[in-house]
Amino acid sequence: MKEVKEETLLKREELALHYSRILDLLGEDVEREGLIKTPERVAKAMQFLTKGYDEDPQKVLSAAMFEEEGYKQMVIVKDIDFFSLCEHHMLPFFGKAHVAYIPNKYITGLSKIPRVVDIFARRLQIQERMTLQIKECIQNTLNPLGVMVVIEAQHMCMQMRGVEKQNSLTTTSDFTGFFQQAKTREEFINLIKNK
């Protein structure tokens, strides 16, 4: 554990040096009062925002897997807030994830689904890949009868720069198994729409 902490601190120091250079290249005075600790703060923030690389989402799910033969209906965790960084501009995108699965033999602790979302969100991402990764992780770990993931997000790379469309919302979905049936997908969509 001590080695991990030392490695984290060494990486933070190196990141801070790079951020100091970036500020300098942008024309800032890195010695002025407001910026003196900024490179270290940004380095620390980036380590937090990308901590998903150091976590295994399948281990999170399997650590709370319980055998439950009788339940074969949808389990839905909706309105899961997430924050991520787009890999193209390293600007935030954020929103809500809605996840459902139909157990085959195993269920997982309800808090584990948002943890899986967070792990994939805390990496440099694109929304489409994140949707796929969440679905595949749940499918491969729990082996349910089906999984469906819907993500709705706002992207700062579209709102702060580029086309500058502040009210745009991007929705992605992916599904397996029973969710390939339109009726099952519609049931899920109706359930996540109800507030």
C-alpha positions, 0 to 999 in steps of 0.5 A: 500500500505504501508503494502505491501511495509513493508511486501516486505521489511521484506521478502527481509531481511529474504531472504537475511539472507538465501542467506548469509547462502548459501554463507557461506555454499559454502565456501565464506567469506560473509564479503569480499568487493564484497559479503557484499551486495550480499545477499540483491541484490540476495533477491531483484532479486528473488523477481523481478523474482518471482513477477508473484505470486502477479499478476492476469493474468485474471484481466490484460486481463479483465481490457482491454476487448472490445466487438467486434462482427465483427472480427472472424480472428486470432489475433497474438502477436508473438516474445514475449520475456520472462525470467523465472526460472525453478523450478527444478534447479532455473536456467533461461530459456528464449525465445519467446512466440507466442500467437494467439486467434480467438475472439468470442465476445471480444478482449483484448488490444494487450499489455495485451497478453505479460503481461500475458506471463510475469506474468506466466514467473515470477514464478518458472516454467516448460515450459510445464505448462507455455504454458498451463497456458497462453492458459487456462488464455486467453481461460477462460477470453476471451472465444474465438473460439480458442487459440494457444500458442507456446513457444521456449526456451533455458534452462540454466539447460541443457546448463550450467550443466547436458548434457551441450548442448548449442544450444538446443531449446525446443518448446512447444505448446498447443491449443483449439477450431478452432486451433484443425483443422490442417489447422488453426494450419498450418496458425498460424505456417506459420505466426509466421515463417515469419519475 
